[in-house]
Each structure stands twice: as structure tokens, then as C-alpha cells.
């Protein structure tokens, strides 16, 4: 095989010693934050140097020598609100553009013509494939921008500490940076490598065809190849039900981290979130940064452990084991069944049984009687506010257990509280489309006419329970639910086939002020082109939205 470059050979002769020639293009003051717009020279491509554009934010009343380099997703550019968020949490922050030229954008990183593919809009196969060698890809150019951004911060801060936070593709860049540059720590968000395996879930028996091109990509680009060489602790923030990120693979990358930094690194999951991080994850992130960038004494507990077993009464149970060095204030365990596609799993809180020994708590796994695979993981929030998680335990089961459950056609009633549903639309409410900083948007139970309760979120409601074998429909099932709208409204129902990337939708007019039944056949759901959904008995994400206030109850199959 030719041109198989590894993380060592790819970056061995990289020249990051060229002068930066940095200049300030302008600045502004926004509240208590000063933002400067910076341009400096990056690597020499042989046809000229890359001209890197970035924005540096810091408090107006003092100069911080503790800075976070923020790498956005490749589909995004500099987000000043995100910069201000980090400044308000005690850091200076520097965000660079690496996606390059985008029509309608005034300031961006300019790439010489011979590396045109560094511009996301022109990347073509250079982003997802290594047809020649790893140094002829979008990723190589993007990481090079990160290398020179680090140099800029090192000069500006005169030896101050630097952490890096990468979001999605920015997180993949961060993995590559921390294998060659001495950051104080890294936070990767929905980024763990295994991009060569996209479309192949970990639980499936199918595997991608690994030809010479795929080996070049895995060896030189995929983040799991960089994990053994990293030079700082890492916090991996993982959102479940994220169709762009397979959190099943996260621990595979985590476990490859070298021994020096593995014990200082952590994984945190945002459950009941689709593609974004909750308040607990944000809290973890800043405590992790405070410890590693600011050098504060922050207690970071050991990861929780989980053990699935059968108790003395033949119940299927799971034991959660927490760090004895800390005080646990809140804990829980989530369980999912049989669904191999990580983005479509419905995670439910397991019923608590009690404490069996010091620092060990037991939960019932009340799974469906025909379930063959159980997924479970636990969390513990300690007295200092840090939340730690176990790895995801996957257990094949067979035989009978006393606490097994029979088939159920009722997916949701208000007795379930908010279990089963998550909020749908994040972009309007989450900072930089990734950090949800207000729990008011999460689903909640509300009372409507005659004191009848239902579930509501102004961002819309989504459930994956349709994919849980206990609640899954038959081929000819019909969906029924009770709906209440405060005023005459149009309420929309959507079935998203994530695997085939199809969306089927239907809208129903609802009279305001009264509870009423809505009955939906699969054929009512149609694509934009009018193609109907053949059956509910497939891998689907079910969402409900309404512009006015509403409530949903008694969601069931007929």
C-alpha cells in the first residue's frame, strides 16, 4: 500500500515556524467584552501562504492569560455569542474560521488556489476520502490553521495556558491538534473519529469495505488514530440521538488514549438531547477547563461503573458503582432495548431498587420479554456539581426474568411525566446550535381543561419510543393521541426516516379549548413530493410541533 501516512509521519516535517505577521483589522466593545478581528499568515502551501481570519474576545477590564481556542463545526464560522459565553465564564477566547470562502461572507480564511479544497464549498471528495495522501485533504489544511492559531495565541499570551474546544468537525480537528501541540486540555463535542465507518453502527454484523483509500483515511485522518498520541487530558461531550455522531464509538476512541492521560480524561453524555448539550454538560466543561487551564483544585470523580446481573429473586438488575472519594447528590441509570442504530434509541430511566453496599446502587431493568440486547449506562452528580458517567454497557440476554414486561400499545400518558419525549428544535434556542443553557425549553407536564395533564415544549416534542420493541407498532397499526390547543391551531406531526433520509409529515387543524382525539394512519404522512409512508413499523423519529400552546396525552397504537 502506498502513501499510508500515520499521525506521526503526516506531521513529522510540518513547518509551523514561519512568522505570523498578525494584524488587528478592527475591534468593538459589546457590553463587558472586547472583540478584536485578527488576520495572520498560516502555512506556506507552495503557492503562497494561507491567510487566517479569527476573532479574539476578552474582558474589557483586564487581560486574561488563560485562553480557549474554539473550533466551530465545518458548516459554521465565527460565532460572537459563543465567544462572549466563554469570556463571561472567565476566559479569553479565540475562534478561527477554517471553512474558507462562502458567498455572502465578508471575512474568512483565504486559501491559495493549489489547496482550493480547504474551502468547504469546494472540498468535494477531499473531505471524506484520501484519494492521494492525507496531506492532500481538507482536514490537513484545517488542522494546519489550528496549528498556526495555537502559535498566535502562544505569542499573544506570552506563555499563558491554552485549552481547545472543538464542536463536531471542529472536535475532529482538536483530536489531531492535541497529538502534536501542547494544549492544557481539550473538550471535543460530538467528535470521536470513526468517520470511515459512517453508516455502519457498532452493533451491526455488517462492516465497511476497507480498500486502500479507506486505510489511508483511517491511518491519517480518523481521530481514533490520534488518541494514543495526545498530549493533554480530554473531556468528550456526547449527545445521544445525534444522527451526525455515533456515541457508541466514543468509548472506543476514549480507550485508545495513552496511559499518561487516560485517567485524567472523561466522557459525559447528554441524554434526552438530539444533537446538543445540556446544562450539566456545560457545567462539566467549565469545571474541566478550570482544573486544567486555570489550575484550580477541582475534584473530578472517577467514571461510574455498571454491572448488569440477575438478583436473588430472578430480576434483571444493574448495579451502579460510584466514586467513594466524593459525595453523590443525584444519580440515575438509563436503559434502552434492541435498537442498534444509536441515534434512534429511546433511553428511559430505570426504576431504582436501593443501595446494596456503600457506593453501590441497584436498579431494575424492566425490559420487554422478547428483548435480546440491553443497553445501559449510569450517571452521578457530585456535591461540587460535576456529573460523571459510566461507559455504555451492552448485554445480550436470554431466558426469563421476573421483572420482564409484556407488549404495550400505549407509548405515553401523563403518568410517565416527561419520560419518552425530548425537545425537537434546537437551532433557535441553543447557543451556537450546540449548548442549551435554559431548561425552560425542555418538555414539561402542564394542566389544561378539566385539570387534565399533558406534555408540552415550545420547541416541539420528539420521541424514539416507536423503535423500542415493547412499544413498536405492527405493519397495519394506526396512531391515536389526545391533543389540546389553547386556541384554534394547526398542529404538525412528522415521521423522519433517518436511515433513508426521508421526512413524512401531516398537519391537523385543532379546535381550541377542548381535548380531542387525533387518529393518524401511516398513509396520511407524506413527503414533499407526495409519497406516503407505507407503515409505522420501521426505524423512525416521531415529532410534534405547534406555533401555539398545546399539550399531548395518551399516545397509543390502535
C-alpha positions as CSV (number, residue, x, y, z in Angstrom):
1,X,0.0,0.0,0.0
2,X,1.3,3.5,-0.9
3,X,1.0,6.8,0.8
4,X,-0.3,5.4,4.1
5,X,0.6,8.3,6.4
6,X,0.1,7.9,10.2
7,X,-0.3,10.8,12.7
8,X,3.5,10.6,13.3
9,X,4.6,10.6,9.6
10,X,1.9,13.1,8.5
11,X,3.0,15.8,10.8
12,X,6.7,15.0,11.3
13,X,8.0,17.6,8.9
14,X,5.2,20.2,9.3
15,X,6.7,23.7,9.3
16,X,4.9,25.9,11.8
17,X,7.9,28.2,12.4
18,X,7.0,30.9,9.8
19,X,6.3,34.4,11.1
20,X,2.7,35.2,11.7
21,X,2.6,38.8,10.5
22,X,-0.5,39.2,12.6
23,X,-2.6,42.4,12.4
24,X,-5.8,43.7,14.0
25,X,-8.4,44.5,11.4
26,X,-10.7,46.2,13.8
27,X,-12.4,45.8,17.2
28,X,-15.6,46.5,19.1
29,X,-16.9,46.5,22.6
30,X,-20.1,44.6,23.3
31,X,-21.1,45.0,27.0
32,X,-18.2,43.8,29.1
33,X,-16.5,42.1,26.3
34,X,-14.0,43.4,23.7
35,X,-13.7,41.6,20.4
36,X,-10.8,42.1,18.0
37,X,-10.8,40.8,14.4
38,X,-7.4,39.3,13.6
39,X,-5.7,38.2,10.4
40,X,-2.4,36.3,10.3
41,X,-0.4,34.1,8.0
42,X,-0.7,30.3,8.1
43,X,1.3,27.6,6.4
44,X,3.1,28.0,3.0
45,X,1.3,25.8,0.5
46,X,4.0,26.3,-2.2
47,X,1.7,28.8,-4.0
48,X,1.6,31.3,-1.2
49,X,0.6,31.3,2.5
50,X,-2.9,30.7,4.0
51,X,-4.4,34.0,5.3
52,X,-6.2,33.0,8.6
53,X,-9.1,35.1,9.9
54,X,-10.2,34.9,13.5
55,X,-11.9,36.8,16.3
56,X,-10.3,37.3,19.8
57,X,-12.6,38.1,22.8
58,X,-11.6,39.2,26.3
59,X,-13.0,41.2,29.2
60,X,-12.7,44.9,28.8
61,X,-11.4,45.4,32.3
62,X,-8.4,43.0,32.4
63,X,-6.2,40.9,30.2
64,X,-6.7,37.1,30.6
65,X,-3.7,34.9,30.0
66,X,-5.9,31.8,30.1
67,X,-7.5,31.3,26.7
68,X,-9.7,28.8,24.9
69,X,-9.2,28.2,21.2
70,X,-12.7,27.4,19.8
71,X,-13.1,25.4,16.6
72,X,-16.6,25.5,15.2
73,X,-18.3,22.9,13.1
74,X,-17.1,23.0,9.4
75,X,-20.6,24.2,8.4
76,X,-20.2,27.3,10.7
77,X,-17.9,30.2,11.2
78,X,-17.1,32.6,14.0
79,X,-19.9,33.0,16.5
80,X,-19.5,36.1,18.7
81,X,-22.2,35.0,21.1
82,X,-20.2,31.8,21.8
83,X,-17.1,33.9,22.3
84,X,-18.8,36.1,24.8
85,X,-20.1,33.0,26.6
86,X,-16.6,31.8,27.3
87,X,-15.4,35.3,28.3
88,X,-18.3,35.5,30.8
89,X,-17.1,32.2,32.3
90,X,-13.6,33.7,33.0
91,X,-11.6,33.1,29.8
92,X,-10.3,34.9,26.8
93,X,-11.5,33.1,23.7
94,X,-10.2,32.9,20.2
95,X,-12.2,31.5,17.3
96,X,-10.9,30.9,13.8
97,X,-12.6,30.4,10.5
98,X,-11.4,27.4,8.7
99,X,-14.2,26.6,6.3
100,X,-13.0,29.3,3.9
101,X,-14.8,31.2,1.2
102,X,-18.6,31.3,1.5
103,X,-20.7,33.5,-0.7
104,X,-22.1,36.4,1.2
105,X,-19.5,36.3,3.9
106,X,-17.1,39.3,4.1
107,X,-14.3,37.9,6.3
108,X,-13.0,34.4,6.1
109,X,-9.8,32.4,5.9
110,X,-8.3,32.7,2.4
111,X,-6.6,29.6,0.9
112,X,-4.2,29.6,-2.0
113,X,-5.5,28.2,-5.3
114,X,-3.5,25.0,-5.0
115,X,-5.4,24.0,-1.8
116,X,-8.8,25.1,-3.1
117,X,-10.3,22.0,-1.4
118,X,-9.7,23.6,2.0
119,X,-12.8,25.7,1.3
120,X,-15.7,23.6,2.4
121,X,-17.8,24.6,-0.5
122,X,-15.2,23.2,-2.9
123,X,-14.0,20.3,-0.8
124,X,-15.6,17.5,-2.8
125,X,-14.0,14.1,-2.0
126,X,-11.1,15.7,-0.3
127,X,-13.1,16.0,3.0
128,X,-14.3,12.4,3.3
129,X,-11.8,10.5,1.2
130,X,-8.0,10.2,0.9
131,X,-7.6,9.5,-2.8
132,X,-3.9,10.5,-2.9
133,X,-2.5,11.0,0.6
134,X,-3.6,12.5,3.9
135,X,-1.7,15.8,3.3
136,X,-3.9,16.4,0.2
137,X,-7.1,16.7,2.2
138,X,-9.4,19.4,3.7
139,X,-8.5,18.0,7.1
140,X,-4.8,18.6,6.7
141,X,-5.4,22.2,5.8
142,X,-7.9,22.7,8.6
143,X,-5.5,21.3,11.2
144,X,-2.7,23.5,9.8
145,X,-4.9,26.5,10.5
146,X,-5.3,25.2,14.1
147,X,-1.5,24.8,14.4
148,X,-0.9,28.4,13.4
149,X,-3.8,29.6,15.6
150,X,-2.1,28.0,18.6
151,X,1.1,29.8,17.7
152,X,-0.7,33.1,17.5
153,X,-2.2,32.5,21.0
154,X,1.2,31.4,22.4
155,X,2.8,34.7,21.2
156,X,-0.1,36.8,22.4
157,X,-0.4,35.2,25.8
158,X,3.3,35.1,26.3
159,X,3.3,31.6,27.8
160,X,-0.3,31.6,29.2
161,X,-2.3,28.4,29.2
162,X,-4.4,27.4,26.3
163,X,-7.2,24.9,26.1
164,X,-9.1,23.9,22.9
165,X,-12.8,23.3,22.4
166,X,-13.9,21.7,19.2
167,X,-17.5,21.3,18.0
168,X,-18.3,18.4,15.7
169,X,-15.8,18.6,12.8
170,X,-14.0,21.2,14.9
171,X,-13.7,18.4,17.5
172,X,-12.2,16.1,15.0
173,X,-9.6,18.8,14.3
174,X,-9.0,19.2,18.0
175,X,-8.1,15.5,18.3
176,X,-5.4,16.0,15.6
177,X,-4.1,19.2,17.2
178,X,-3.6,17.7,20.7
179,X,-1.5,14.9,19.3
180,X,1.2,17.4,18.2
181,X,0.7,20.6,20.1
182,X,0.9,21.2,23.9
183,X,-2.5,22.4,24.9
184,X,-3.5,22.3,28.6
185,X,-6.6,20.2,27.8
186,X,-9.2,19.6,25.1
187,X,-13.0,19.4,25.0
188,X,-14.4,17.5,22.0
189,X,-18.1,17.8,21.3
190,X,-19.8,15.1,19.3
191,X,-16.5,14.1,17.8
192,X,-14.8,10.8,18.2
193,X,-13.5,9.7,14.8
194,X,-14.6,6.5,13.0
195,X,-15.7,8.6,10.1
196,X,-14.7,5.8,7.7
197,X,-17.4,3.7,9.4
198,X,-20.2,6.1,9.0
199,X,-23.4,4.2,8.1
200,X,-22.2,1.1,9.9
201,X,-23.4,1.0,13.5
202,X,-21.2,-0.8,16.0
203,X,-23.8,-3.4,16.9
204,X,-24.3,-4.5,13.2
205,X,-22.6,-7.5,11.8
206,X,-22.0,-5.6,8.5
207,X,-18.6,-3.9,8.1
208,X,-17.4,-1.3,5.5
209,X,-15.2,-2.4,2.7
210,X,-11.7,-1.3,3.7
211,X,-9.8,-0.7,0.5
212,X,-6.5,1.1,0.2
213,X,-8.2,4.5,0.2
214,X,-10.1,3.7,3.4
215,X,-6.9,2.6,5.1
216,X,-5.3,5.9,4.1
217,X,-8.2,7.7,5.7
218,X,-8.2,5.7,8.9
219,X,-4.5,5.9,9.4
220,X,-4.0,9.6,8.7
221,X,-7.4,11.3,9.3
222,X,-9.7,9.4,11.6
223,X,-9.4,10.7,15.2
224,X,-9.1,7.3,16.9
225,X,-5.7,7.0,15.2
226,X,-4.6,10.2,17.1
227,X,-5.8,9.1,20.5
228,X,-2.7,7.2,21.5
229,X,-0.5,10.3,20.8
230,X,-2.5,13.0,22.6
231,X,-0.6,15.3,25.0
232,X,-3.3,16.5,27.3
233,X,-6.5,15.4,29.2
234,X,-9.7,15.3,27.1
235,X,-13.3,15.7,28.0
236,X,-15.6,14.1,25.4
237,X,-19.1,15.6,25.4
238,X,-21.5,13.2,23.6
239,X,-25.1,13.9,22.6
240,X,-27.4,10.8,22.3
241,X,-29.9,10.7,19.4
242,X,-27.5,12.6,17.2
243,X,-27.7,11.5,13.6
244,X,-24.3,13.0,12.8
245,X,-22.5,11.3,15.7
246,X,-22.4,7.7,16.8
247,X,-21.8,7.8,20.6
248,X,-21.4,4.0,20.6
249,X,-17.9,4.6,19.1
250,X,-16.9,7.3,21.6
251,X,-15.6,4.9,24.2
252,X,-13.6,3.0,21.5
253,X,-11.7,6.3,20.9
254,X,-11.5,7.1,24.6
255,X,-10.0,3.7,25.4
256,X,-7.2,4.3,22.9
257,X,-5.9,7.4,24.8
258,X,-2.4,6.7,26.1
259,X,-1.9,5.7,29.8
260,X,-0.5,9.1,30.8
261,X,-3.7,11.0,30.1
262,X,-6.4,8.3,30.1
263,X,-7.0,8.6,33.9
264,X,-7.3,12.4,33.5
265,X,-9.8,12.2,30.7
266,X,-13.6,11.8,30.9
267,X,-16.8,11.2,28.8
268,X,-20.1,12.9,29.5
269,X,-23.4,12.2,27.8
270,X,-26.3,14.5,27.2
271,X,-29.4,12.2,27.4
272,X,-32.8,13.3,26.1
273,X,-30.9,15.7,23.8
274,X,-30.7,15.4,20.0
275,X,-27.5,16.9,18.7
276,X,-26.8,19.4,21.5
277,X,-25.5,19.6,25.1
278,X,-27.5,20.3,28.2
279,X,-26.7,22.5,31.3
280,X,-24.9,19.6,33.1
281,X,-22.5,19.1,30.2
282,X,-21.7,22.8,30.1
283,X,-21.1,22.7,33.9
284,X,-18.7,19.7,33.4
285,X,-16.9,21.6,30.6
286,X,-16.1,24.7,32.6
287,X,-15.1,22.7,35.7
288,X,-12.8,20.6,33.5
289,X,-11.3,23.8,31.9
290,X,-11.0,25.4,35.3
291,X,-8.9,22.5,36.6
292,X,-6.7,22.1,33.5
293,X,-6.4,25.6,32.2
294,X,-6.7,27.8,35.3
295,X,-5.0,25.2,37.6
296,X,-7.8,25.3,40.2
297,X,-8.3,22.5,42.6
298,X,-11.4,20.8,41.2
299,X,-12.5,17.4,42.3
300,X,-13.1,15.3,39.2
301,X,-14.6,11.9,40.2
302,X,-13.7,8.6,38.7
303,X,-16.1,7.4,36.0
304,X,-19.0,5.4,37.3
305,X,-19.1,1.7,36.7
306,X,-22.1,-0.5,35.8
307,X,-22.7,-4.2,36.1
308,X,-25.8,-6.0,34.7
309,X,-26.8,-9.1,36.6
310,X,-29.7,-11.2,38.0
311,X,-30.7,-10.7,41.6
312,X,-31.8,-13.4,44.1
313,X,-35.4,-13.1,43.0
314,X,-34.6,-13.6,39.3
315,X,-35.0,-9.9,38.4
316,X,-32.8,-8.4,35.8
317,X,-30.9,-5.6,37.5
318,X,-28.0,-3.3,37.1
319,X,-25.6,-2.1,39.8
320,X,-24.1,1.4,39.6
321,X,-20.9,1.9,41.4
322,X,-19.7,5.5,42.2
323,X,-16.5,7.1,43.4
324,X,-16.1,6.6,47.1
325,X,-13.9,9.7,47.3
326,X,-16.9,12.1,46.7
327,X,-20.4,12.8,47.9
328,X,-23.1,11.9,45.3
329,X,-26.1,14.2,45.4
330,X,-28.0,12.9,42.4
331,X,-27.8,9.7,40.3
332,X,-29.7,7.5,37.9
333,X,-29.5,4.8,35.3
334,X,-30.8,4.8,31.7
335,X,-31.7,1.8,29.7
336,X,-32.6,1.1,26.1
337,X,-33.5,-2.1,24.2
338,X,-32.5,-3.8,21.0
339,X,-32.2,-0.7,18.7
340,X,-28.8,-1.0,17.0
341,X,-29.0,2.5,15.5
342,X,-27.7,4.8,18.3
343,X,-29.5,7.9,17.0
344,X,-32.8,6.1,17.2
345,X,-32.6,4.6,20.7
346,X,-35.2,5.5,23.3
347,X,-33.4,5.9,26.7
348,X,-35.6,5.5,29.8
349,X,-34.8,6.0,33.4
350,X,-34.6,2.6,35.2
351,X,-36.6,2.1,38.4
352,X,-34.5,2.4,41.5
353,X,-34.3,-0.6,43.8
354,X,-32.0,0.6,46.6
355,X,-28.5,0.7,47.9
356,X,-26.8,-2.8,48.2
357,X,-23.5,-1.7,49.7
358,X,-21.6,1.5,50.2
359,X,-21.3,3.5,46.9
360,X,-23.3,0.8,45.0
361,X,-26.9,1.3,43.9
362,X,-29.2,-1.2,42.2
363,X,-31.8,-0.6,39.5
364,X,-34.4,-2.8,37.9
365,X,-34.1,-3.4,34.2
366,X,-37.8,-3.9,33.4
367,X,-37.2,-4.9,29.8
368,X,-39.7,-6.3,27.2
369,X,-40.0,-10.1,27.4
370,X,-38.6,-10.5,23.8
371,X,-35.7,-8.1,24.1
372,X,-32.4,-9.7,23.2
373,X,-29.9,-6.8,23.8
374,X,-29.9,-4.4,26.7
375,X,-28.0,-1.1,26.7
376,X,-27.5,0.7,30.0
377,X,-25.4,3.5,31.5
378,X,-25.5,5.5,34.7
379,X,-24.6,8.9,35.9
380,X,-23.7,10.5,39.2
381,X,-23.7,14.2,40.1
382,X,-21.3,15.0,43.0
383,X,-21.6,17.8,45.6
384,X,-19.3,20.1,43.6
385,X,-21.7,19.9,40.6
386,X,-19.6,17.6,38.4
387,X,-21.5,14.8,36.6
388,X,-19.7,11.6,35.6
389,X,-21.0,8.7,33.5
390,X,-20.2,5.1,33.1
391,X,-19.4,3.6,29.7
392,X,-22.4,2.1,27.9
393,X,-22.8,-1.5,28.9
394,X,-24.2,-3.8,26.2
395,X,-25.6,-7.1,27.4
396,X,-27.1,-9.9,25.4
397,X,-29.9,-11.6,27.4
398,X,-31.9,-14.8,27.0
399,X,-34.3,-16.7,29.2
400,X,-37.0,-15.4,31.5
401,X,-36.7,-12.8,34.3
402,X,-39.3,-12.0,36.9
403,X,-39.4,-8.3,36.0
404,X,-39.9,-8.7,32.2
405,X,-42.7,-6.7,30.7
406,X,-45.3,-7.6,28.1
407,X,-46.1,-5.8,24.9
408,X,-47.6,-2.3,25.4
409,X,-49.5,-0.3,22.8
410,X,-49.6,2.9,24.9
411,X,-46.4,4.9,24.2
412,X,-47.2,7.8,26.5
413,X,-49.6,9.0,29.2
414,X,-49.1,11.9,31.5
415,X,-48.3,9.4,34.2
416,X,-45.0,9.0,32.5
417,X,-44.2,12.6,33.4
418,X,-41.7,13.7,30.7
419,X,-40.2,10.3,30.1
420,X,-40.4,9.3,26.4
421,X,-40.2,12.8,24.9
422,X,-37.4,15.2,24.2
423,X,-37.5,18.7,22.7
424,X,-37.3,18.9,18.9
425,X,-36.0,22.2,17.6
426,X,-32.6,23.3,19.0
427,X,-31.3,25.9,16.5
428,X,-33.4,28.9,17.7
429,X,-32.8,28.1,21.4
430,X,-29.3,26.6,21.7
431,X,-26.2,28.8,21.8
432,X,-24.2,28.2,18.6
433,X,-26.7,25.4,17.8
434,X,-24.9,23.2,20.4
435,X,-25.3,24.5,24.1
436,X,-28.8,24.6,25.6
437,X,-28.4,27.0,28.5
438,X,-32.1,27.1,29.6
439,X,-34.0,24.1,30.9
440,X,-37.3,26.0,30.4
441,X,-37.3,24.8,26.8
442,X,-37.3,21.1,27.8
443,X,-40.6,19.1,27.8
444,X,-42.8,19.6,30.8
445,X,-46.2,18.4,32.0
446,X,-48.9,21.1,32.0
447,X,-52.5,21.2,33.1
448,X,-55.2,22.0,30.6
449,X,-59.1,21.9,30.6
450,X,-60.7,19.9,33.4
451,X,-57.2,19.6,35.1
452,X,-56.2,17.0,32.6
453,X,-52.4,16.9,32.2
454,X,-50.4,16.6,29.0
455,X,-46.8,17.1,27.8
456,X,-45.6,20.3,26.2
457,X,-42.5,22.0,24.8
458,X,-42.5,25.3,22.8
459,X,-39.6,23.8,20.8
460,X,-41.7,20.7,19.8
461,X,-41.7,17.2,21.1
462,X,-39.8,14.2,19.7
463,X,-39.9,10.5,20.7
464,X,-37.9,7.4,19.7
465,X,-40.1,5.0,21.7
466,X,-41.6,3.9,18.4
467,X,-38.2,2.0,18.0
468,X,-38.4,0.2,21.3
469,X,-39.6,-3.4,20.8
470,X,-42.0,-3.2,23.7
471,X,-43.9,-0.2,22.2
472,X,-43.3,-0.9,18.5
473,X,-46.3,-0.9,16.1
474,X,-47.5,-3.6,13.8
475,X,-47.5,-3.2,10.0
476,X,-51.1,-2.1,10.0
477,X,-51.2,-0.1,13.2
478,X,-52.9,3.3,13.4
479,X,-51.6,6.1,15.7
480,X,-54.0,7.8,18.2
481,X,-53.3,10.6,20.6
482,X,-55.2,13.2,22.6
483,X,-54.5,16.9,21.7
484,X,-55.3,20.2,23.4
485,X,-54.6,23.6,21.9
486,X,-55.2,26.8,23.8
487,X,-56.6,28.4,20.6
488,X,-57.7,27.2,17.2
489,X,-54.4,25.9,15.8
490,X,-52.7,23.7,13.2
491,X,-50.6,21.0,14.8
492,X,-47.9,19.2,12.7
493,X,-46.8,15.6,13.0
494,X,-43.6,14.4,11.4
495,X,-42.0,11.0,10.9
496,X,-38.3,11.2,10.0
497,X,-36.7,8.1,8.4
498,X,-33.1,8.9,9.5
499,X,-31.6,5.9,7.8
500,X,-33.1,6.7,4.3
501,X,-33.1,10.5,4.9
502,X,-36.8,10.9,4.2
503,X,-39.3,13.1,6.1
504,X,-43.0,12.4,6.1
505,X,-45.4,15.0,7.5
506,X,-49.1,15.7,8.1
507,X,-50.9,18.7,9.7
508,X,-54.2,18.7,11.5
509,X,-56.5,21.6,12.4
510,X,-57.5,21.5,16.1
511,X,-60.3,23.5,17.7
512,X,-59.0,25.5,20.7
513,X,-60.0,25.0,24.3
514,X,-61.0,21.3,24.3
515,X,-59.3,17.9,24.4
516,X,-59.9,15.9,21.2
517,X,-58.7,12.7,19.7
518,X,-56.5,12.7,16.6
519,X,-56.2,9.5,14.6
520,X,-53.4,9.1,12.1
521,X,-52.8,6.4,9.5
522,X,-49.3,5.9,8.1
523,X,-50.6,6.9,4.7
524,X,-51.5,10.4,6.0
525,X,-47.8,11.1,6.4
526,X,-46.3,12.2,3.1
527,X,-43.0,13.6,1.7
528,X,-42.8,16.9,0.0
529,X,-43.4,15.0,-3.3
530,X,-46.5,13.4,-2.0
531,X,-45.1,9.9,-1.4
532,X,-46.9,8.2,1.6
533,X,-45.3,6.5,4.5
534,X,-46.0,2.8,3.9
535,X,-46.0,1.7,7.6
536,X,-45.1,2.9,11.1
537,X,-43.2,-0.4,11.5
538,X,-39.8,1.0,10.5
539,X,-37.0,2.9,12.2
540,X,-38.5,6.4,12.7
541,X,-38.2,9.6,14.7
542,X,-41.7,10.9,15.6
543,X,-42.1,14.7,16.2
544,X,-44.9,17.0,17.1
545,X,-45.0,20.8,16.8
546,X,-47.4,23.7,17.0
547,X,-46.9,27.5,16.9
548,X,-49.4,28.0,19.7
549,X,-49.5,26.5,23.2
550,X,-50.7,22.8,23.3
551,X,-50.5,19.6,25.2
552,X,-50.3,15.9,24.2
553,X,-51.6,12.9,26.1
554,X,-52.4,9.2,25.6
555,X,-50.2,8.4,22.6
556,X,-51.1,4.8,21.6
557,X,-51.4,2.3,18.7
558,X,-54.8,1.0,17.5
